[in-house]
Amino acid sequence: MDPKQSLPYLCRDCQHQGEKAPKRCPHCGSPRLLIHQDLTQLCIAHIDCDSFYATIEKRDNPDLQDKPVIIGGGQRGVVATCCYIARIRGVRSAMPMFKAKALCPDAIIVRPDMKKYSTVGKQIRQMMRELTPLVEPLSIDEAFLDLSGTERLHHAYPAQTLVKFTQRIEREIGITISIGLSHNKFLAKIASDLEKPRGFSLIGQRETLDFLKDKPISMIWGVGAVSQKKLAQDGFHTIGQLQNADQTHLAKRYGTLGLRLFKLAKGDDTRPVTPPQGAKSISSETTFNRDLSLEEDLLPILRRLSETTANRAKTAQLAGRTITLKLKNAQFKSITRSRSLPDPTRLADRIYSIGKDMLLKELNGKSQYRLIGIGIGELCDAEQADPPDLIDERATKRAKAELAMDKLSEKFGARTVELGLTLKSKLDKKDKATDKKSEIHSAQKPDQDSGIA
């Protein structure tokens, strides 16, 4: 007798359920059954949208449905994401665009529409919060949910609630999601990747050790290539080898990482699902088609990005106590410089002024950069921002002028007054796009869709 036949099941298509699992749903004939001994008890979920950007583009353009689609742009850009057809050809997120085109020359390249993706992401996030207040976003298209104690609210155990949720997302949003359901966050995240796309996998507590023992160490969240190499040199290739290792030895050899590896190898993860306490930073960044090194090229771009960051802060009614400049050089090395402020700010003029000081220190005539970004952190309420400067009266005047420009922009729907440096940036961008020598495009990561993280 198949041991599965004695296990509870739930049909993912018609929601029929029973105690003895068949091969197909006896009600609708679907083979998509959730079968698990802990089906009604597991309550920690990881929800991940399937190839989020690409799926939205295919939703909005049916002609793309059966074609490989890559979301990105520019020869010097990177792949933001791609559909599963392109993934079969070897294309991956964060891959340089030229390499992706070589692997999949017939791919349809679509420029990212971050505003559209952000809108959809917020819709899905709100739908998640209708299931439980315990929603912990990881990015625009994925989050942890704790559904413990929601049975009375939804008149269903968590797996049932999530099945209904997947159907609602497909019906109302027009995309698909994958779900991992387990007894902690670590295993829920692993489970959501097991059957993509449209996956729904469960990992129970009693099977945790057996499930993990033959899995590669790379499956442990946060173990990157450098850590994998070091562990492999010490003879650790599978999670099972970590399970059998001496905890004290791992701690001495790898420090806190060793203790973390030992716990996760045993499936021990006590982190709660924690809703965000608000944005941590607001930023904007841009990648270039060719490396730039000159002050006259970079400063207008920095000014434009400072205005974008400031506008986002003003919209969110937030200000920042720190300003961070981000650069990425021709060797893909990231450089960040930060400066703390005596008073929080949301003004483009102040963000740009401090960003400019930090940028000029990095310009030596030799270093070339392919990306620049500017942001504010240590966020607080905007009411605390930008008190009058009793020493620099010109700064106070510039602040008043900027706020007056904001009011004109709000009234007329566009920037009515442009600063010279900003206008130069826009004109340069137009000219460079025309001769196709130095086109600038947005290359924001998923978490930076709105510039607020």
BELWO-V122397 format. One line per field, one symbol per residue. phi: phi as a letter, one per 40 degrees, with the letter a starting at -180 (. if undefined). Layout:
BEGIN
phi->???
END
This chain:
BEGIN
phi->.cccccccaaccbbgcbabbcccbcccbgcccbcbacbdcbcacbbbbccfdccccccccbdccdbbcbbciigcccbccaaccccccchcbcgcdcccccccbcccccbccbcccccccdccccccccccaccbbcbacbaacbbbcgcdcccfacdccdccccccccccccgbbbbbbbabacdccccccccbccfcabbbcccbdccccdbccccccdgcccccdccccccgbbbcdcccccccccccccbgcccccccccccgcabcccbccchccabaaaabbcbcbbcdcccccccccccccccccccccfbabcbbbcbbbcccgccbbbbacbcbcbbccccccdcccdccccccbgbcbbbaaaaabbfcacccccfcdcccbcccccccccccccccccccbgaccbbcdccccdccccccccccfbacbbcbccdcbdbgbb
END
